[in-house]
């Protein structure tokens, strides 16, 4: 005989899961009792359930296996605390499997202690959700959940399991070899006729441009994408989630577009006569108004999710399919096409003309310059995790990706994402440099996870840009609300250096770029975590 809880662990093992992030509670205790005996799965105890989802997100984004990240919580508040992390993963198309305990089946609907309808609450933020009614269904449910999370447009799947389903025993465990879900057949190939139309349009264009989104990275097609850009000479801009598809110093890469993006990227988007959108939804932060693109621009939109194509930008040539398959088809069909020299030279001129050097304020760290220099101090495959706010924009526009990754939350913009996501990234890639850049506001959203970092001896370096402001909102108040700084001045903050000391983490403070860079050079190769507090001029703008 085998219990449902044992089956849950065996399902995770069968899927190749190596790390699970979670927080125990009464209704998930049967599972925790059995995972205690697993020799192949490492459990990471978080300090708050939302961060378990963020850690699973960071792990999934950096893992070479392609296996969804896994987070676990108990019923009631444990489960509801997961929602923001699940929603964050959903909007950024990150594959997660979230497992929640639930009250006993015979008590459902009676408002007993820690009962919450988590499947109903999460419905807008998951690809699919299950509430398991029979222990015999667990192997099928787990197999389907991992398949759904990691195929098509990737995203989170929720499995809610009542306590009695975990405790019940059945005679044997058999894990399915395959999945056949009626109605779930993602289109991954890409339509050959549409690809042919796209190639013909590209060859006719005089000023083509590629816009890359997070879908390129999620599909694992970065080398092929770079090869296509190199062979055609088409300039590339990216959304925030697409940062890293090209090395930042590549001559064809113009930077991030949008309201907080690079001037050269937005200018290229406006003047292009053809735009190839690859795995991006182009929401309001990327294309805030129709006039950002010419009315005569031809748009080719490639995405695995047909619902995203043309949702925000009028599209002439839609191509539904996995980016890997479509990119292969484009490379095979494009022939010896090269972008016109005049367009290449125009873009090169813009890159020089629009280059700006940020001003330095005496006694403060200049964050944009520090972030620009940071990448040179790290190894080429370093992972930078930016939080939300001004620090996110400083990183997005100035960190120079080589072979590494830039992680942040684009769609939901969840403050407090960076520290837990960095934990997941470091566990997925223990031999890479993992650096967090956050503001003093976002740091306080998840600084309790310093315990997770210290307890697991993770060599994560955290740079806090302290300006005593909720800087991004303060900018909005300056621009739209006559500089009335309502609830954006941070008062009563703790001493971050003493916080670091309390967790046993080495730390330092910097009041200039020279100080900060000297400290960073000394800690890069350390196998211990570190917190660097950088004092930033309070009115430093995001761009």
C-alpha positions as CSV (number, residue, x, y, z in Angstrom):
1,X,0.0,0.0,0.0
2,X,1.1,3.6,-0.7
3,X,-0.3,6.8,0.7
4,X,-1.3,9.9,-1.4
5,X,1.5,11.9,0.3
6,X,4.0,9.3,-0.8
7,X,2.6,9.4,-4.3
8,X,3.0,13.2,-4.4
9,X,6.7,12.8,-3.6
10,X,7.1,10.0,-6.2
11,X,5.4,12.1,-8.8
12,X,7.9,15.0,-8.2
13,X,10.8,12.6,-8.3
14,X,9.5,11.1,-11.6
15,X,9.3,14.6,-13.1
16,X,13.0,15.2,-12.2
17,X,12.3,17.9,-9.6
18,X,15.4,18.6,-7.5
19,X,14.3,21.6,-5.4
20,X,11.0,22.5,-3.8
21,X,10.3,25.8,-2.1
22,X,7.7,25.9,0.6
23,X,6.3,26.5,4.1
24,X,4.5,23.7,6.1
25,X,1.2,23.7,7.8
26,X,-1.4,21.3,9.2
27,X,-3.1,20.3,5.9
28,X,0.1,19.8,4.0
29,X,1.8,17.9,6.8
30,X,1.3,14.4,5.3
31,X,3.3,15.6,2.3
32,X,6.0,17.1,4.4
33,X,6.3,13.9,6.4
34,X,7.0,11.9,3.2
35,X,9.3,14.5,1.5
36,X,11.5,14.2,4.6
37,X,12.6,10.8,3.3
38,X,13.3,11.8,-0.3
39,X,17.0,11.5,-1.2
40,X,16.7,13.4,-4.5
41,X,14.6,16.4,-3.6
42,X,16.0,19.3,-1.5
43,X,13.3,21.4,0.3
44,X,14.0,25.1,0.9
45,X,12.1,26.5,3.8
46,X,11.0,30.1,3.0
47,X,9.9,32.7,5.5
48,X,6.7,33.7,3.7
49,X,4.7,31.7,1.1
50,X,4.7,34.4,-1.6
51,X,8.4,34.2,-1.7
52,X,8.2,30.4,-2.3
53,X,6.5,31.2,-5.7
54,X,9.1,33.8,-6.5
55,X,11.9,31.4,-5.7
56,X,10.3,28.7,-7.9
57,X,10.1,31.4,-10.6
58,X,13.8,32.3,-10.4
59,X,14.7,28.6,-10.3
60,X,12.6,27.8,-13.4
61,X,14.0,30.7,-15.4
62,X,17.6,29.7,-14.8
63,X,17.4,26.0,-14.7
64,X,18.9,24.1,-17.7
65,X,16.4,21.3,-17.3
66,X,13.3,23.1,-18.4
67,X,11.4,21.6,-15.5
68,X,8.8,23.9,-13.9
69,X,9.6,25.4,-10.5
70,X,7.7,23.9,-7.6
71,X,6.3,25.7,-4.6
72,X,4.2,24.3,-1.7
73,X,2.0,25.8,1.0
74,X,-0.7,24.9,3.4
75,X,-4.4,25.8,3.1
76,X,-6.0,29.1,4.0
77,X,-3.5,32.0,4.5
78,X,-0.6,29.8,3.3
79,X,-2.4,29.2,0.0
80,X,-3.6,32.8,-0.4
81,X,-0.1,34.1,0.3
82,X,1.0,32.3,-2.9
83,X,-1.5,34.2,-5.1
84,X,0.7,37.2,-5.8
85,X,3.7,35.0,-6.7
86,X,1.5,32.8,-8.9
87,X,0.1,35.9,-10.7
88,X,3.6,37.2,-11.2
89,X,4.6,34.0,-12.9
90,X,1.4,34.0,-15.0
91,X,1.9,37.4,-16.5
92,X,5.6,36.6,-17.3
93,X,4.8,33.1,-18.6
94,X,7.0,31.3,-16.1
95,X,6.4,27.5,-15.7
96,X,5.4,26.7,-12.1
97,X,3.5,24.0,-10.3
98,X,2.0,25.2,-7.0
99,X,0.9,22.6,-4.6
100,X,-1.5,23.5,-1.7
101,X,-2.9,21.5,1.1
102,X,-6.6,21.7,1.7
103,X,-9.0,20.8,4.5
104,X,-10.5,17.3,4.5
105,X,-12.9,16.6,1.6
106,X,-15.9,16.0,4.0
107,X,-15.3,19.5,5.5
108,X,-15.1,21.4,2.2
109,X,-17.6,24.3,2.0
110,X,-18.2,24.5,5.8
111,X,-15.9,27.4,6.4
112,X,-13.7,25.3,8.8
113,X,-10.4,26.5,10.2
114,X,-8.0,27.6,7.4
115,X,-10.4,26.7,4.5
116,X,-10.1,28.9,1.4
117,X,-11.3,28.3,-2.1
118,X,-7.8,28.6,-3.6
119,X,-8.7,27.1,-7.0
120,X,-11.4,29.7,-7.3
121,X,-9.2,32.6,-6.1
122,X,-6.4,31.7,-8.5
123,X,-8.5,31.1,-11.5
124,X,-7.5,34.3,-13.3
125,X,-3.8,33.6,-12.7
126,X,-3.2,30.0,-13.7
127,X,-3.2,28.0,-16.9
128,X,-5.2,25.4,-15.1
129,X,-6.0,24.2,-11.6
130,X,-7.0,21.0,-9.9
131,X,-8.7,20.0,-6.7
132,X,-8.0,16.4,-6.3
133,X,-11.0,14.3,-5.3
134,X,-9.5,10.8,-5.3
135,X,-6.1,9.5,-4.3
136,X,-6.0,7.4,-7.4
137,X,-6.0,10.6,-9.5
138,X,-2.8,12.0,-8.2
139,X,-0.4,10.5,-10.7
140,X,-2.5,11.6,-13.7
141,X,-3.0,15.1,-12.2
142,X,0.7,15.6,-11.5
143,X,1.6,14.4,-15.0
144,X,-0.9,16.7,-16.6
145,X,0.1,19.7,-14.4
146,X,3.8,19.5,-15.3
147,X,2.9,19.1,-19.0
148,X,0.5,22.1,-19.1
149,X,3.0,24.3,-17.2
150,X,5.9,23.6,-19.5
151,X,4.2,23.5,-22.9
152,X,2.5,26.0,-25.2
153,X,2.7,29.4,-23.5
154,X,4.3,28.4,-20.2
155,X,2.7,29.3,-16.9
156,X,1.6,28.3,-13.4
157,X,-0.6,25.3,-12.6
158,X,-2.2,24.8,-9.2
159,X,-2.9,21.5,-7.5
160,X,-5.0,21.7,-4.4
161,X,-5.0,18.4,-2.4
162,X,-7.3,17.8,0.6
163,X,-5.6,16.3,3.7
164,X,-7.5,13.0,3.5
165,X,-6.5,12.5,-0.1
166,X,-2.9,12.7,1.1
167,X,-3.5,10.3,3.9
168,X,-5.6,7.7,2.0
169,X,-3.7,4.6,0.7
170,X,-4.1,2.7,-2.6
171,X,-2.5,-0.5,-3.6
172,X,0.2,0.7,-6.1
173,X,1.8,3.7,-7.7
174,X,2.0,3.9,-11.5
175,X,3.2,7.1,-13.1
176,X,1.8,7.7,-16.6
177,X,4.2,7.6,-19.5
178,X,2.3,10.2,-21.6
179,X,-0.4,12.9,-21.5
180,X,-3.5,13.2,-23.6
181,X,-5.6,16.1,-22.6
182,X,-8.8,16.8,-24.6
183,X,-8.8,20.3,-25.8
184,X,-5.2,21.1,-25.0
185,X,-3.1,20.9,-28.1
186,X,-0.9,24.0,-28.4
187,X,0.1,24.9,-31.9
188,X,3.9,25.0,-32.0
189,X,4.8,24.5,-35.6
190,X,4.2,27.9,-37.2
191,X,2.2,28.1,-40.5
192,X,4.5,27.8,-43.5
193,X,2.4,30.2,-45.7
194,X,2.5,32.9,-43.0
195,X,6.3,32.4,-42.6
196,X,6.6,32.8,-46.4
197,X,4.5,36.0,-46.3
198,X,6.8,37.3,-43.5
199,X,9.9,36.6,-45.5
200,X,8.5,38.4,-48.5
201,X,7.6,41.4,-46.4
202,X,11.1,41.5,-44.8
203,X,12.8,41.4,-48.2
204,X,10.7,44.4,-49.4
205,X,11.3,46.5,-46.3
206,X,13.9,49.3,-46.2
207,X,13.9,49.9,-42.4
208,X,13.1,46.6,-40.6
209,X,13.4,46.1,-36.9
210,X,13.1,43.2,-34.5
211,X,11.3,43.5,-31.2
212,X,12.3,40.7,-28.8
213,X,10.3,39.7,-25.8
214,X,10.6,37.2,-23.0
215,X,9.2,34.5,-25.3
216,X,12.5,34.2,-27.1
217,X,14.3,33.4,-23.8
218,X,11.5,31.0,-22.6
219,X,11.7,29.0,-25.9
220,X,15.5,28.5,-25.5
221,X,16.1,29.9,-29.0
222,X,18.5,32.7,-28.1
223,X,21.5,31.4,-30.2
224,X,19.2,30.9,-33.3
225,X,17.7,34.4,-32.7
226,X,21.1,36.0,-32.6
227,X,22.1,34.1,-35.7
228,X,19.1,35.4,-37.6
229,X,19.9,39.0,-36.5
230,X,23.6,38.6,-37.5
231,X,22.8,37.0,-40.9
232,X,20.3,39.7,-41.9
233,X,21.8,42.7,-40.1
234,X,18.3,43.7,-38.8
235,X,18.6,45.9,-35.6
236,X,17.1,44.5,-32.4
237,X,15.3,46.2,-29.5
238,X,13.7,44.4,-26.6
239,X,11.0,44.6,-24.0
240,X,12.1,44.5,-20.4
241,X,11.5,40.7,-20.3
242,X,13.5,40.3,-23.5
243,X,16.7,41.8,-22.1
244,X,19.5,39.4,-22.6
245,X,18.5,37.9,-26.0
246,X,21.4,39.8,-27.4
247,X,24.7,40.8,-25.7
248,X,24.1,44.4,-24.6
249,X,27.3,45.6,-26.5
250,X,26.3,43.9,-29.7
251,X,26.3,46.4,-32.6
252,X,22.8,45.5,-33.7
253,X,21.2,45.8,-30.2
254,X,19.7,49.2,-29.4
255,X,18.3,48.5,-25.9
256,X,14.9,48.4,-24.2
257,X,12.0,50.2,-25.7
258,X,9.1,51.8,-23.9
259,X,8.2,54.6,-21.5
260,X,11.4,54.0,-19.5
261,X,13.5,52.6,-22.4
262,X,16.3,53.9,-24.5
263,X,15.7,56.9,-26.8
264,X,17.4,55.1,-29.7
265,X,15.2,52.1,-29.3
266,X,12.0,54.2,-29.3
267,X,13.2,56.2,-32.3
268,X,14.0,53.1,-34.3
269,X,10.5,51.7,-33.5
270,X,8.9,54.9,-34.7
271,X,10.9,55.1,-38.0
272,X,10.8,51.4,-38.9
273,X,8.7,50.4,-41.9
274,X,8.5,46.8,-40.7
275,X,8.6,45.4,-37.2
276,X,9.0,41.7,-36.3
277,X,7.6,41.1,-32.9
278,X,9.0,38.0,-31.3
279,X,7.4,36.6,-28.2
280,X,6.1,39.9,-26.8
281,X,2.7,41.3,-26.0
282,X,3.8,44.9,-26.4
283,X,1.8,46.3,-23.5
284,X,1.4,49.9,-22.5
285,X,4.9,50.2,-20.9
286,X,6.4,49.1,-24.2
287,X,4.1,50.9,-26.7
288,X,2.2,53.4,-24.7
289,X,0.5,55.1,-27.6
290,X,-0.2,54.3,-31.3
291,X,2.0,57.2,-32.5
292,X,5.1,55.4,-31.2
293,X,4.9,53.4,-34.4
294,X,4.2,54.7,-37.9
295,X,0.8,54.1,-39.4
296,X,2.5,52.6,-42.4
297,X,4.6,50.1,-40.4
298,X,4.0,46.5,-41.3
299,X,3.9,44.3,-38.2
300,X,4.8,40.6,-38.2
301,X,3.8,39.1,-34.8
302,X,5.2,35.7,-33.7
303,X,3.8,34.2,-30.5
304,X,2.9,30.8,-29.3
305,X,-0.3,32.2,-27.7
306,X,-2.8,33.3,-30.4
307,X,-4.6,35.5,-27.9
308,X,-1.5,37.8,-27.6
309,X,-1.1,38.4,-31.3
310,X,-2.6,41.8,-32.3
311,X,-3.9,42.4,-28.8
312,X,-2.1,45.7,-28.4
313,X,-0.6,46.5,-31.8
314,X,-2.3,46.1,-35.2
315,X,-0.8,43.1,-36.9
316,X,-0.7,42.4,-40.7
317,X,1.1,39.0,-40.6
318,X,0.3,36.8,-37.5
319,X,2.4,33.7,-37.0
320,X,1.3,31.3,-34.2
321,X,4.0,28.9,-33.1
322,X,6.9,28.1,-30.8
323,X,9.7,30.6,-31.4
324,X,12.2,27.9,-31.9
325,X,10.3,26.3,-34.8
326,X,9.4,29.7,-36.4
327,X,13.0,31.0,-36.1
328,X,14.3,27.9,-37.8
329,X,11.8,28.4,-40.7
330,X,12.8,32.0,-41.0
331,X,16.5,31.2,-41.1
332,X,15.9,28.5,-43.8
333,X,13.8,30.9,-45.9
334,X,15.5,34.3,-45.7
335,X,18.3,33.4,-48.1
336,X,21.1,36.0,-48.5
337,X,18.9,39.0,-47.5
338,X,20.8,41.9,-45.9
339,X,19.3,45.0,-44.4
340,X,19.9,48.2,-46.5
341,X,23.2,49.9,-45.5
342,X,21.5,53.3,-45.1
343,X,19.3,51.9,-42.3
344,X,22.2,50.3,-40.5
345,X,24.2,53.6,-40.7
346,X,21.3,55.6,-39.5
347,X,20.8,53.4,-36.4
348,X,24.6,53.5,-35.7
349,X,24.5,57.3,-35.7
350,X,21.5,57.4,-33.4
351,X,23.3,55.1,-30.9
352,X,26.1,57.7,-30.7
353,X,23.9,60.8,-30.7
354,X,21.5,59.6,-28.0
355,X,24.2,58.5,-25.6
356,X,24.0,60.3,-22.3
357,X,26.3,60.5,-19.3
358,X,24.4,60.8,-16.0
359,X,25.4,63.6,-13.6
360,X,27.3,62.7,-10.4
361,X,26.3,64.2,-7.0
362,X,29.0,64.6,-4.5
363,X,28.6,62.3,-1.5
364,X,26.3,59.9,-3.3
365,X,26.5,56.8,-5.5
366,X,25.4,57.4,-9.1
367,X,23.3,54.2,-9.6
368,X,23.2,54.1,-13.5
369,X,26.9,54.4,-13.8
370,X,27.5,51.8,-11.0
371,X,25.2,49.3,-12.7
372,X,26.9,49.9,-16.1
373,X,30.3,49.1,-14.5
374,X,28.9,46.2,-12.4
375,X,28.7,43.8,-15.3
376,X,32.4,44.2,-16.1
377,X,33.2,43.2,-12.5
378,X,31.2,40.0,-12.7
379,X,31.9,36.9,-14.7
380,X,30.3,36.8,-18.2
381,X,27.5,34.4,-17.2
382,X,26.4,36.4,-14.2
383,X,22.7,36.6,-13.3
384,X,21.4,40.1,-12.3
385,X,18.1,40.1,-10.5
386,X,16.4,43.5,-10.4
387,X,13.5,44.4,-8.3
388,X,10.7,46.9,-9.2
389,X,10.9,50.7,-9.2
390,X,13.7,53.0,-10.2
391,X,16.3,50.3,-9.5
392,X,14.7,48.1,-12.2
393,X,15.0,50.8,-14.8
394,X,18.6,51.6,-13.9
395,X,19.4,48.0,-14.4
396,X,17.4,47.4,-17.5
397,X,19.0,50.3,-19.3
398,X,22.5,50.1,-18.0
399,X,23.5,46.6,-17.0
400,X,25.6,45.1,-19.9
401,X,24.6,41.5,-20.4
402,X,27.2,39.3,-22.0
403,X,26.3,35.6,-21.6
404,X,24.2,35.8,-18.5
405,X,20.6,36.6,-17.5
406,X,18.6,39.6,-16.5
407,X,15.7,38.6,-14.2
408,X,12.9,40.9,-13.1
409,X,9.1,40.9,-13.0
410,X,7.7,42.7,-16.1
411,X,4.0,42.1,-16.3
412,X,2.9,42.3,-12.7
413,X,5.8,44.5,-11.4
414,X,5.8,42.9,-8.0
415,X,8.0,44.6,-5.4
416,X,10.0,42.3,-3.3
417,X,10.6,39.8,-6.2
418,X,14.4,40.2,-6.4
419,X,15.7,38.5,-3.2
420,X,13.6,35.3,-3.4
421,X,14.0,35.1,-7.2
422,X,17.8,35.3,-6.6
423,X,17.6,32.4,-4.2
424,X,15.9,30.3,-6.9
425,X,18.4,31.4,-9.5
426,X,21.4,30.6,-7.2
427,X,20.1,27.1,-6.4
428,X,19.6,26.5,-10.2
429,X,23.0,27.9,-11.1
430,X,25.2,27.5,-8.0
431,X,28.4,28.3,-10.0
432,X,27.3,31.6,-11.4
433,X,27.5,35.1,-9.9
434,X,24.0,36.1,-8.7
435,X,23.6,39.7,-7.8
436,X,20.4,41.5,-6.6
437,X,19.8,45.2,-7.2
438,X,16.9,46.6,-5.2
439,X,15.6,49.8,-3.7
440,X,15.2,50.4,0.0
441,X,11.5,50.1,-0.4
442,X,11.5,46.8,-2.3
443,X,14.2,45.4,0.0
444,X,11.9,45.7,3.0
445,X,9.2,43.7,1.1
446,X,11.2,40.5,1.4
447,X,14.2,41.1,3.6
448,X,12.9,38.2,5.8
449,X,14.3,35.9,3.2
450,X,17.8,36.9,4.3
451,X,17.3,34.0,6.7
452,X,16.8,31.6,3.8
453,X,20.0,33.0,2.2
454,X,22.0,32.7,5.4
455,X,20.5,29.3,6.4
456,X,21.4,27.8,3.1
457,X,24.8,29.6,2.8
458,X,24.0,31.1,-0.6
459,X,26.6,33.4,-2.0
460,X,24.1,36.0,-3.2
461,X,25.3,39.6,-3.3
462,X,22.6,42.3,-2.6
463,X,23.0,45.9,-3.6
464,X,20.5,48.2,-2.0
465,X,20.0,51.6,-3.7
466,X,18.9,53.7,-0.7
467,X,17.3,57.0,-1.6
468,X,14.8,57.1,1.3
469,X,12.0,57.3,-1.3
470,X,9.6,55.1,-3.2
471,X,11.3,56.6,-6.2
472,X,9.2,55.6,-9.1
473,X,5.9,56.7,-7.5
474,X,7.7,59.9,-6.4
475,X,8.5,60.6,-10.0
476,X,4.9,60.1,-11.0
477,X,3.9,62.6,-8.2
478,X,6.4,65.1,-9.5
479,X,5.1,64.8,-13.0
480,X,1.3,64.4,-12.5
481,X,0.5,65.6,-9.0
482,X,2.4,68.9,-8.6
483,X,5.2,67.3,-6.5
484,X,2.8,66.4,-3.7
485,X,4.8,63.5,-2.2
486,X,2.0,61.6,-0.5
487,X,3.2,58.4,1.2
488,X,6.4,58.1,-0.8
489,X,9.0,59.4,1.7
490,X,10.4,56.4,3.7
491,X,10.7,57.3,7.4
492,X,11.5,55.0,10.3
493,X,13.5,52.5,8.1
494,X,15.8,50.2,10.1
495,X,19.6,50.4,9.8
496,X,20.2,47.9,6.9
497,X,23.7,47.2,8.1
498,X,22.5,46.1,11.5
499,X,19.8,44.0,9.8
500,X,22.6,42.3,7.8
501,X,24.6,41.8,11.0
502,X,21.6,40.3,12.7
503,X,21.4,37.6,10.0
504,X,25.2,37.1,10.1
505,X,25.7,38.5,6.6
506,X,28.8,40.6,5.8
507,X,28.0,44.1,4.8
508,X,29.3,47.6,3.9
509,X,28.1,51.1,2.9
510,X,29.1,53.3,0.1
511,X,28.8,57.0,-0.6
512,X,30.5,57.2,-4.0
513,X,31.0,55.0,-7.0
514,X,34.6,54.6,-6.3
515,X,33.8,53.2,-2.8
516,X,31.1,51.0,-4.2
517,X,33.2,49.6,-7.0
518,X,36.1,48.9,-4.7
519,X,33.8,46.9,-2.3
520,X,32.2,45.0,-5.2
521,X,35.6,44.0,-6.6
522,X,36.5,42.6,-3.2
523,X,33.3,40.4,-2.7
524,X,32.7,39.0,-6.2
525,X,34.7,35.8,-5.6
526,X,33.5,35.4,-2.0
527,X,31.5,32.2,-1.3
528,X,29.4,34.1,1.3
529,X,26.4,36.4,0.9
530,X,27.0,40.2,1.2
531,X,24.9,43.3,1.5
532,X,26.1,46.6,0.1
533,X,24.1,49.7,0.9
534,X,24.6,52.5,-1.7
535,X,23.4,55.9,-0.7
536,X,21.8,57.5,-3.8
537,X,20.8,61.2,-4.3
538,X,17.1,61.3,-3.5
539,X,16.0,63.0,-6.7
540,X,17.9,60.8,-9.1
541,X,15.6,60.1,-12.0
542,X,14.9,56.6,-13.4
543,X,16.3,57.5,-16.9
